[in-house]
Amino acid sequence: MSSHQALASRQHRISFAWASADDLEDLVALRIEAMRESLERMGLFNPVRARERLANGFSPAHTRHILSEGQRAGFFVLKPTNGALLLDHLYIRPGFQRQGVGAAALALVCEEADAAGFPVRLGALRQSDANRFYQRHGFNQVDEGEWDIYYVRLPRTGV
C-alpha cells in the first residue's frame, strides 16, 4: 500500500501524506497537544523540551501526516535503523484518539515493516495510554528506562 492510499477506519477515511520541511512548527504544536496530558501527569511537561525533541531529529523524508477526512489528525516518524524500523514518533490529536486513527497508522507501519522483513522498535512514555495501545497491537516490552518503556514487534512472515 502506498503512503497516499486511504484506509477505512471505523467511520473515518484515513490517508497519509509525506511531510515537508515547512511542516515542523505545525508538527511541534500537534506533538505538544497530544502529549501534554501524559507529560503533565508525570510532572514533565515542558514545551521547549517537547519542541527540541521533535526538531532535533526532524526528517521530512521519514515523516508522514495522518489525515482523517482530509484533516490532519496526527503524524508519525518511521526511520530505518540497525536492521529495524524505529517508530520514533506517533501522535494523534486528542479529538481523533480512540477512533481507529492510530490503529490505521500503526497498521501501515507494520505492513511496511513486514514487507521489508524488519522488526519495529519504539518507546512509549510511562503512564501513557500508548503502552496499552502498543501491547494490544502485538508489541512486546523489551526494556525500560527512567521515563519510557521500550517495545519491539517482530516481522510477520507469509502475511
N, C-alpha and C positions, 0 to 999 in steps of 0.2 A: 504494500500500500504506500502511495506517495504521501509526503507530508501535507499535501493540499487536499487529499481525499477527505470526504466527510464520513463521519460515523454517526449512527443513530444512538443516542444515549438517553434512555427514558424518553422524555418529551423534547429533548434538545437536539438540534443538529449541531454536531461538533466538527470543527475543521481546524487545520493547523497551517500556520504561515511562518516563514522564516523571519527572524528579526533583522533589523539593520542597526548600524552604529547610532543612528538618531533616536533609537528606542530606549536607550539606557535610563534616562530620568523617569520615563513612564513605568519602566520595569522596576526601578527602585521604589517608586511610590506604591506599586502593586505589592511588592515584597513586604514592605512595611505594613500595609493594610492587612495582608494575610497572616503575618507573623506576630503582630502587635499583642494580641490577647495571650498567646502562649508565652511570649517573652516577658510580658508584664507579670504573669502568674509566677514566673521564676525569679522576678526581680532583675531581669536582664535587658529590659527594653532600652535601646539607645539608637535613635535614628541615624546618628553619624556612623556608628559601627555597622548598622544594617546597610547603609549605602556603600560603605567601604567593602563589606563582604561580597557584595554583588559586583561592584565596579572593578575591583582588583583583578578578577579573573574573567571579566566580561568578554565573550567571544560570540559575535552575531552568527558566525558560521555554525555554532553549536546550540543556538537558542531559537526556540520556536514559540510563537504565540499560540494559545489555545483559545479558539473562538467558539462562542455559543450563539447561534443565530446571527453570526457576523460581529458580535460584540466581544471585546477582549475579556475573557473570563479568567485567564491565568497565563502562565508560561512555564516552560521547562528548559533546562540546560542539560544536554547529554553529551559527554565528552569521552572519546576513546582514551584509555589509559592502561598501560601494563596488561594487555590481554583481556581487558574487561571494558565495559561501558560504565562510566560514572554518571549517575543521575545526580548532578551537582546541585540542582535546584528544581523544585516543583512547587509552584504556588498557585492557589486557586482563590479568587476573591471570595470573601465571606458570603456574599449573596448567591454565589454559584456552588458553594460547598454542599455536600450530601445530595447532589442531584445527578451523579454519574459523570460529571465533567472530568474530575481527577482520574476516575477509573478508565475513561476513554483515552486519556493521555498516557496513563500507565500501560494500557493495552498496546498502544502504538510503540512505546519504548520496548516492551517485552517482545513484541513481534519483530522489531528490528534486531534486537539482541539475539533472539532465537535464529533468525535468518543468517546472522553472522557467526553463530556458534559461541557467543560471548556471554559470560555472566554479567549481571547488572549489580553494581555496588551503590550504596547510598548511606547517608547518615541522617537521622531524624532527632530533633530536639527532645530531650527527656520531657516527660509530662505532656507531650503534644499528642493530640488525637491522631496525628500522622502515623504513630507507631502501630496502632491497631489497623489502620488502613493498609500499611505495607505488609503486615503479617497476614491479613485477610487475602492479599493478592500474591501469596506464595513466597514472600521474602523471609529469610531466616536470620535471626540475630547471630552475629559472629564476634562482636566486640562491644565494649563500652568505653566512653571517655567521660571526662568530667561533666560535659554538658550534653553530649549526644550519645545515641545508641546507633550502632553500625549494622547494616544488613547486607545480605547478598541473595540473589536469585540466580540459580544455575540455569543454563540454557536448556530449553526443551528441544529434544531432537525428534525428528519424524512427525512434526506437527504441521 
